[in-house]
Amino acid sequence: MKKIKSVCLFLFFTFSLLCVYNIGFSQENTNRTLQQLVFLDDEYCSGDLSVSIQFYNRSIYHVGDDIIIEFKIINTGLEPCPFYTAFNPMFTFDFDIRTTRNRSVVHSRYYTINTTQFEPFMIDEIVLKPNEVYGIRINITEWFDLQQHGTYEIRGVFFPGLKTGSRKLISNVLPLDLRPSYTEEIRVAEKERERSELQVVNLAPYEVVEHMLTALQNDDYETYFIFLKFDEFILQFEHAGNRYRRANFKNKPLVIENEFKPYLKGIVPDTGEPLEEIPFSEHVPNVFEIMETNIQWRDGTATVTVMETFTYGTLQEEKEYTYYLRLYNERWKVTGYDITNKSRLSVK
């Protein structure tokens, strides 16, 4: 159960001012006091929330790499447990990162600017049922100055009542071996090794979609292509599909290599005429969340539903993508997708 509250929170150094607005809530919620809405009591849900962190999808890190940490908040109690999260996760989560000599790693300038601005932000009240999990992924290289190679210890810090409250929960310790930055040649070889591993490992349908969309976000099209069944996926597109259908058996692979793949990469042909009217970059989300997976083992098919958020200037749109997958040689491949528009919002 998730309840959203619009909260005006101004932070200026150590001074806090909070104003709360309730919009369309039940009587139980609208009767709460300002203190109840903004600060959770120290004993409120105490001991029912468990906090853990782990690395997301990576085992070797070099200076300059993105380091994604996955936070998990689990309700280990027997009753529903509420807590608050800010839309800006810097006011809900933090890390304690130390060297082997117990020296703290300082926050980055980016983090400092984003946590000391005198402006409002929004928060959610999350209510976890027993055994439910709330998760978030954070790139710690944006929050901290990790410019020196070496060994670090990372602890996650979670503030159930935001950083303005008095309670915080500490996670497990995560060791980080940060290696020196390496040359472009080594980086390319490392990427090739990762792609080779992805081609032989048995991934679940939702993992295929997750890797595929992450590769798209990183402009890593060679990895993205690993997860596509091209002779079916191309039929999703009007002009590319028609050219593929009309081509003889010998030329069909050439249509994929010489026309369709460049279109997916955003390469405009020498003729200046794009293959499709809509650039494929329009399908690259800023944020995505996998909602549901359905597998039909009898015929070797699956669907994965994903909520994807796109930002076009001052316009933000949410779209629901349903990806269709088929099992080929024990590997799930994406064969197509459907899109359902969900919401459109103007943002500043």
HUBEL-V595436 format. One record per backbone hydrogen bond with DSSP energy under -0.5 kcal/mol. CO is the residue of the C=O (numbers start at 1). NH is the residue of the N-H. If there is no record, write none. Layout:
BEGIN
co = [CO/CO]
nh = [NH/NH]
END
This chain:
BEGIN
co = [1/3/5/5/6/7/8/8/10/12/15/17/19/21/26/27/29/33/34/35/41/43/45/45/48/48/50/52/54/55/61/62/66/67/67/68/69/69/70/71/72/72/73/74/74/75/81/83/85/87/88/89/89/91/92/94/95/96/97/98/99/103/106/108/109/110/111/112/112/113/113/117/117/122/123/124/124/125/126/126/128/129/132/134/136/138/138/139/139/140/143/144/145/150/151/152/153/154/155/156/157/158/158/159/160/162/169/172/173/174/176/176/177/177/178/179/183/184/185/186/187/188/189/190/191/192/193/194/195/196/197/197/201/204/205/206/207/208/209/210/211/212/213/214/215/216/219/220/221/222/223/223/224/225/227/228/229/229/230/232/233/234/237/238/239/240/241/242/243/248/248/249/251/252/253/254/255/255/256/259/260/261/262/262/263/266/269/272/277/279/280/281/283/287/289/292/294/295/296/296/296/300/301/302/303/304/305/305/306/306/307/308/309/309/310/311/312/314/315/316/317/318/318/319/319/320/321/321/322/323/324/324/325/326/326/328/331/333/334/336/338/340/343/345]
nh = [127/125/7/123/21/9/10/19/17/15/12/10/8/6/30/31/32/37/38/39/44/46/48/49/76/77/74/72/70/57/179/65/68/69/140/56/71/138/54/136/52/74/134/50/76/131/128/126/124/89/91/92/93/163/159/157/97/155/105/153/102/99/145/112/113/114/115/115/116/116/117/11/119/87/5/85/126/3/83/128/81/132/75/73/71/69/140/142/143/144/108/146/147/178/100/176/98/174/96/171/94/160/169/162/84/165/158/156/175/154/152/178/61/179/150/63/187/188/189/190/191/192/193/194/195/196/197/198/199/200/200/201/203/208/209/210/211/212/213/214/215/216/217/218/220/219/221/224/225/226/226/227/227/228/334/230/232/233/234/235/236/237/241/242/243/244/245/246/247/251/252/253/255/256/257/258/259/260/261/263/264/265/266/267/266/268/272/274/279/282/283/284/285/309/307/305/303/297/299/300/301/327/296/325/294/323/291/292/308/321/289/319/286/287/317/313/315/347/312/345/310/342/343/308/321/340/306/323/338/304/335/336/302/328/333/331/328/326/229/324/322/320/318/316]
END
